[in-house]
Amino acid sequence: VSIGVSYRLNLLFCHKTITVSLGAGLSMWGPPTGGIVRVDLVVVSFSVRFGSDFAGAQTKPLGWSDFSALLPASTSICTIAVTDGLFKTQDDATNSSGKLWIVRAKQFAFQTRSAIPASELQYAGSTVQQSHPDGIAIKPMDLTGVASKHTVSIYQGTSTDPVDVSAWSLQPLPHTVPASLWAPPPVPFSQIPATPSADVLAGELVGFSVTAPLPAAGASRGLVSVQLLMEEYLSPAGQAPLAGAVAPSQDYLPTPNSQTVGRLAAVTSGTAQQGRAALFGVLTGASLLTGADGDLALLATGAGHLFSDSPMQQN
């Protein structure tokens, strides 16, 4: 711990700032957190107290309200997060997080994690694994044998029955937790550790690592007959798209035109070429066309054998 003091001397036109910094002794304890800073100067020595009273008097266990203040906020004390397969999220006011996951079915995985170690992991109320059959300890509250059950349930749609997870992977999630909170309390009880430490408890169960099963291909329909593929289905079923009272019209029936091939053969000469050049000039002048005026020589020379019959022309 470092303590500093500065003094600015103003004497007529002379200004001087004197700065002194020195170390200080510190004693801390908790929970609840408190301490004393001891400062020894040449001319004076003093102590500054902060936080709770001296730790020697802290022989009483904490109540739940005091202990819960040492834990994360209630909104983050137990979390769930996607670890694989997240495609995107979507706003959802009905969800506690405000987000709906859109995931890939063949690689979806997530984790649940709590700041409180679990004595038992459950799925839908059934035991998956026990770590402390007699319960966990809460050191600042001088408690042992506390049941701490971490339960996960997965539902499909609006069903109230949990899904069968026999094909899922539900692996216990171990993690380290602070011994100052979750180690067995000392006997006789005191909030003061015998020696200062930052010990942790390794391998405590804090949640699940869950992986969804891979999607399975459905049964094959087998061979499909050609007759079924040739069927033309009506929509709506049983109704033709046109009313039966409509009279047929010959106005739009195309007919062969014996002059079409000859006109294609003359597309690069005479009035056809002049009209095409004039049209191209108008389009490029209006910036409606930026391409080149393509060469139709191959079309003209091959017009006589490009078609097996005269092209149809609509009336």
FILO-337313 format. One record per residue (C-alpha): residue in one letter; residue number from 1; x, y, z. Coordinates in pm, whole numbers. Example, Ala and Ser with C-alpha at 12.3 -4.5 7.8 and 13.67 -1.06 7.14 Angstrom:
2
NODE res   n   east  north     up
NODE   A   1   1230   -450    780
NODE   S   2   1367   -106    714
END
This chain:
315
NODE res   n   east  north     up
NODE   V   1      0      0      0
NODE   S   2    134    341    -91
NODE   I   3     36    672     71
NODE   G   4    139   1009    -67
NODE   V   5    111   1373     40
NODE   S   6    198   1696   -139
NODE   Y   7    236   2055    -16
NODE   R   8    254   2368   -235
NODE   L   9    451   2662    -91
NODE   N  10    361   3009   -226
NODE   L  11    604   3284   -114
NODE   L  12    579   3605   -318
NODE   F  13    708   3505   -660
NODE   C  14    845   3170   -543
NODE   H  15    630   2859   -580
NODE   K  16    742   2515   -466
NODE   T  17    558   2183   -445
NODE   I  18    692   1921   -208
NODE   T  19    578   1561   -261
NODE   V  20    643   1270    -28
NODE   S  21    540    909    -81
NODE   L  22    595    612    150
NODE   G  23    471    263    214
NODE   A  24    223    166    480
NODE   G  25    123   -153    656
NODE   L  26   -212   -310    571
NODE   S  27   -424   -570    749
NODE   M  28   -741   -699    579
NODE   W  29  -1006   -954    667
NODE   G  30  -1340  -1078    548
NODE   P  31  -1610  -1151    488
NODE   P  32  -1739   -895    557
NODE   T  33  -1440   -702    424
NODE   G  34  -1253   -467    653
NODE   G  35   -903   -360    742
NODE   I  36   -656   -121    902
NODE   V  37   -388     90    734
NODE   R  38    -96    178    967
NODE   V  39    118    478    878
NODE   D  40    445    553   1062
NODE   L  41    603    894   1004
NODE   V  42    897   1052   1183
NODE   V  43    677   1293   1376
NODE   V  44    349   1105   1394
NODE   S  45    198    757   1355
NODE   F  46   -167    683   1293
NODE   S  47   -406    410   1175
NODE   V  48   -700    433    936
NODE   R  49   -981    177    964
NODE   F  50  -1219     87    680
NODE   G  51  -1498   -162    619
NODE   S  52  -1619   -397    892
NODE   D  53  -1497   -407   1250
NODE   F  54  -1179   -587   1349
NODE   A  55  -1173   -946   1231
NODE   G  56  -1107  -1083   1579
NODE   A  57  -1467  -1005   1666
NODE   Q  58  -1603  -1181   1356
NODE   T  59  -1682  -1516   1512
NODE   K  60  -2049  -1515   1414
NODE   P  61  -2163  -1680   1088
NODE   L  62  -2311  -1462    817
NODE   G  63  -2681  -1472    743
NODE   W  64  -2803  -1542    390
NODE   S  65  -2859  -1173    307
NODE   D  66  -2498  -1087    400
NODE   F  67  -2355  -1393    226
NODE   S  68  -2555  -1347    -96
NODE   A  69  -2406   -998   -125
NODE   L  70  -2071  -1173   -189
NODE   L  71  -2215  -1357   -492
NODE   P  72  -2269  -1222   -846
NODE   A  73  -2592  -1039   -926
NODE   S  74  -2901  -1258   -939
NODE   T  75  -2927  -1206  -1317
NODE   S  76  -2580  -1355  -1376
NODE   I  77  -2540  -1605  -1093
NODE   C  78  -2656  -1881  -1328
NODE   T  79  -2591  -1846  -1702
NODE   I  80  -2641  -2040  -2025
NODE   A  81  -2431  -1982  -2337
NODE   V  82  -2395  -2134  -2684
NODE   T  83  -2054  -2296  -2736
NODE   D  84  -2104  -2421  -3094
NODE   G  85  -2350  -2396  -3382
NODE   L  86  -2484  -2043  -3329
NODE   F  87  -2597  -1897  -3665
NODE   K  88  -2756  -1572  -3549
NODE   T  89  -2981  -1427  -3279
NODE   Q  90  -3326  -1279  -3305
NODE   D  91  -3500  -1033  -3071
NODE   D  92  -3758  -1209  -2856
NODE   A  93  -3945  -1023  -2581
NODE   T  94  -4072  -1351  -2429
NODE   N  95  -3715  -1468  -2357
NODE   S  96  -3546  -1371  -2029
NODE   S  97  -3231  -1270  -2221
NODE   G  98  -3431  -1086  -2489
NODE   K  99  -3273  -1302  -2761
NODE   L 100  -3373  -1617  -2946
NODE   W 101  -3097  -1846  -3076
NODE   I 102  -3098  -1957  -3439
NODE   V 103  -2864  -2258  -3445
NODE   R 104  -2729  -2522  -3682
NODE   A 105  -2881  -2856  -3592
NODE   K 106  -2579  -3073  -3666
NODE   Q 107  -2336  -2888  -3438
NODE   F 108  -2545  -2728  -3163
NODE   A 109  -2389  -2725  -2814
NODE   F 110  -2431  -2509  -2506
NODE   Q 111  -2317  -2482  -2143
NODE   T 112  -2493  -2399  -1819
NODE   R 113  -2280  -2250  -1544
NODE   S 114  -2352  -2140  -1187
NODE   A 115  -2142  -1939   -942
NODE   I 116  -2264  -2181   -672
NODE   P 117  -2118  -2533   -680
NODE   A 118  -2368  -2816   -709
NODE   S 119  -2396  -3119   -487
NODE   E 120  -2608  -3285   -756
NODE   L 121  -2666  -3239  -1129
NODE   Q 122  -3014  -3326  -1256
NODE   Y 123  -3201  -3345  -1585
NODE   A 124  -3574  -3285  -1545
NODE   G 125  -3553  -3385  -1178
NODE   S 126  -3356  -3708  -1231
NODE   T 127  -3000  -3736  -1099
NODE   V 128  -2723  -3731  -1360
NODE   Q 129  -2424  -3706  -1124
NODE   Q 130  -2354  -3635   -757
NODE   S 131  -2039  -3463   -634
NODE   H 132  -2126  -3424   -266
NODE   P 133  -2390  -3678   -154
NODE   D 134  -2402  -3506    186
NODE   G 135  -2430  -3155     36
NODE   I 136  -2192  -2863     -9
NODE   A 137  -2039  -2636    256
NODE   I 138  -2079  -2260    288
NODE   K 139  -1783  -2145    493
NODE   P 140  -1887  -1785    588
NODE   M 141  -2228  -1915    705
NODE   D 142  -2071  -2203    907
NODE   L 143  -2286  -2454    717
NODE   T 144  -2224  -2803    583
NODE   G 145  -2451  -3058    418
NODE   V 146  -2639  -2798    211
NODE   A 147  -2830  -2948    -84
NODE   S 148  -2743  -2760   -404
NODE   K 149  -2918  -2906   -710
NODE   H 150  -2841  -2780  -1061
NODE   T 151  -3129  -2885  -1289
NODE   V 152  -3166  -2858  -1667
NODE   S 153  -3485  -2932  -1861
NODE   I 154  -3527  -2915  -2239
NODE   Y 155  -3869  -2881  -2402
NODE   Q 156  -3983  -2891  -2763
NODE   G 157  -4230  -2627  -2875
NODE   T 158  -4509  -2569  -2625
NODE   S 159  -4492  -2919  -2477
NODE   T 160  -4476  -2940  -2097
NODE   D 161  -4297  -3276  -2107
NODE   P 162  -3914  -3265  -2120
NODE   V 163  -3765  -3421  -2433
NODE   D 164  -3590  -3758  -2423
NODE   V 165  -3216  -3683  -2404
NODE   S 166  -3092  -4042  -2433
NODE   A 167  -2929  -3945  -2766
NODE   W 168  -2794  -3616  -2627
NODE   S 169  -2462  -3564  -2450
NODE   L 170  -2498  -3415  -2100
NODE   Q 171  -2148  -3391  -1952
NODE   P 172  -2085  -3250  -1602
NODE   L 173  -1897  -2919  -1616
NODE   P 174  -1624  -2894  -1347
NODE   H 175  -1463  -2568  -1241
NODE   T 176  -1261  -2412   -961
NODE   V 177  -1441  -2217   -687
NODE   P 178  -1294  -2004   -404
NODE   A 179  -1226  -2201    -85
NODE   S 180  -1301  -1888    120
NODE   L 181  -1668  -1933     27
NODE   W 182  -1721  -2305    -28
NODE   A 183  -1464  -2489    186
NODE   P 184  -1578  -2659    511
NODE   P 185  -1587  -2402    796
NODE   P 186  -1316  -2421   1066
NODE   V 187  -1381  -2560   1414
NODE   P 188  -1414  -2353   1625
NODE   F 189  -1574  -2120   1373
NODE   S 190  -1409  -1791   1282
NODE   Q 191  -1415  -1564    981
NODE   I 192  -1036  -1521   1016
NODE   P 193   -825  -1772    820
NODE   A 194   -543  -1937   1010
NODE   T 195   -307  -1809    741
NODE   P 196   -379  -1573    449
NODE   S 197   -438  -1772    129
NODE   A 198   -607  -1769   -210
NODE   D 199   -694  -2138   -208
NODE   V 200   -948  -2278   -453
NODE   L 201  -1147  -2600   -469
NODE   A 202  -1080  -2771   -802
NODE   G 203  -1322  -2993   -992
NODE   E 204  -1643  -2864   -835
NODE   L 205  -1951  -2923  -1050
NODE   V 206  -2101  -2592  -1166
NODE   G 207  -2323  -2699  -1457
NODE   F 208  -2362  -2901  -1777
NODE   S 209  -2192  -2914  -2115
NODE   V 210  -2474  -3017  -2350
NODE   T 211  -2441  -3134  -2712
NODE   A 212  -2745  -3201  -2931
NODE   P 213  -2757  -3526  -3132
NODE   L 214  -2673  -3518  -3500
NODE   P 215  -2979  -3503  -3729
NODE   A 216  -3075  -3840  -3879
NODE   A 217  -3177  -3880  -4244
NODE   G 218  -3541  -3980  -4288
NODE   A 219  -3661  -4299  -4455
NODE   S 220  -3629  -4310  -4835
NODE   R 221  -3947  -4291  -5045
NODE   G 222  -3797  -4547  -5281
NODE   L 223  -3856  -4543  -5655
NODE   V 224  -4111  -4297  -5791
NODE   S 225  -4307  -4409  -6097
NODE   V 226  -4290  -4204  -6415
NODE   Q 227  -4669  -4182  -6412
NODE   L 228  -4660  -3986  -6084
NODE   L 229  -4397  -3748  -6221
NODE   M 230  -4614  -3680  -6527
NODE   E 231  -4917  -3585  -6320
NODE   E 232  -5015  -3220  -6331
NODE   Y 233  -5157  -3117  -5996
NODE   L 234  -5420  -2848  -5967
NODE   S 235  -5411  -2584  -5699
NODE   P 236  -5650  -2556  -5523
NODE   A 237  -5704  -2931  -5538
NODE   G 238  -5980  -3036  -5777
NODE   Q 239  -6019  -2690  -5935
NODE   A 240  -5889  -2574  -6272
NODE   P 241  -5717  -2234  -6276
NODE   L 242  -5954  -2109  -6552
NODE   A 243  -6330  -2091  -6542
NODE   G 244  -6506  -2333  -6776
NODE   A 245  -6731  -2056  -6914
NODE   V 246  -6441  -1875  -7085
NODE   A 247  -6473  -1901  -7466
NODE   P 248  -6158  -2001  -7658
NODE   S 249  -5991  -1733  -7872
NODE   Q 250  -5777  -1772  -8185
NODE   D 251  -5623  -1427  -8153
NODE   Y 252  -5297  -1540  -7997
NODE   L 253  -5231  -1868  -8179
NODE   P 254  -4892  -1855  -8356
NODE   T 255  -4864  -1969  -8722
NODE   P 256  -4560  -2057  -8937
NODE   N 257  -4422  -1771  -9148
NODE   S 258  -4232  -1876  -9462
NODE   Q 259  -4063  -1531  -9488
NODE   T 260  -3887  -1540  -9149
NODE   V 261  -3576  -1731  -9265
NODE   G 262  -3528  -1493  -9558
NODE   R 263  -3554  -1192  -9331
NODE   L 264  -3288  -1338  -9098
NODE   A 265  -3056  -1392  -9397
NODE   A 266  -3090  -1021  -9489
NODE   V 267  -3038   -883  -9135
NODE   T 268  -2686   -751  -9217
NODE   S 269  -2782   -559  -9530
NODE   G 270  -3032   -314  -9675
NODE   T 271  -3310   -159  -9469
NODE   A 272  -3268   -413  -9189
NODE   Q 273  -2906   -304  -9131
NODE   Q 274  -2997     66  -9162
NODE   G 275  -3284     34  -8914
NODE   R 276  -3063   -159  -8671
NODE   A 277  -2786    106  -8691
NODE   A 278  -3037    388  -8636
NODE   L 279  -3186    214  -8332
NODE   F 280  -2840    149  -8188
NODE   G 281  -2748    517  -8232
NODE   V 282  -3062    634  -8046
NODE   L 283  -3007    394  -7754
NODE   T 284  -2642    480  -7709
NODE   G 285  -2712    853  -7747
NODE   A 286  -2969    834  -7467
NODE   S 287  -2721    634  -7251
NODE   L 288  -2969    348  -7244
NODE   L 289  -2718    107  -7399
NODE   T 290  -2346     94  -7337
NODE   G 291  -2264   -233  -7514
NODE   A 292  -2126   -293  -7864
NODE   D 293  -2326   -335  -8183
NODE   G 294  -2282   -710  -8222
NODE   D 295  -2193   -877  -8553
NODE   L 296  -2486  -1083  -8695
NODE   A 297  -2294  -1227  -8992
NODE   L 298  -2306  -1583  -8860
NODE   L 299  -2681  -1559  -8807
NODE   A 300  -2733  -1428  -9160
NODE   T 301  -2516  -1691  -9333
NODE   G 302  -2660  -1979  -9134
NODE   A 303  -3026  -1878  -9143
NODE   G 304  -3106  -2139  -9406
NODE   H 305  -3012  -2435  -9185
NODE   L 306  -3065  -2304  -8828
NODE   F 307  -3431  -2408  -8821
NODE   S 308  -3589  -2742  -8905
NODE   D 309  -3921  -2565  -8976
NODE   S 310  -4026  -2210  -9040
NODE   P 311  -4030  -2013  -8712
NODE   M 312  -4377  -1945  -8568
NODE   Q 313  -4513  -1593  -8571
NODE   Q 314  -4795  -1469  -8348
NODE   N 315  -5091  -1312  -8526
END
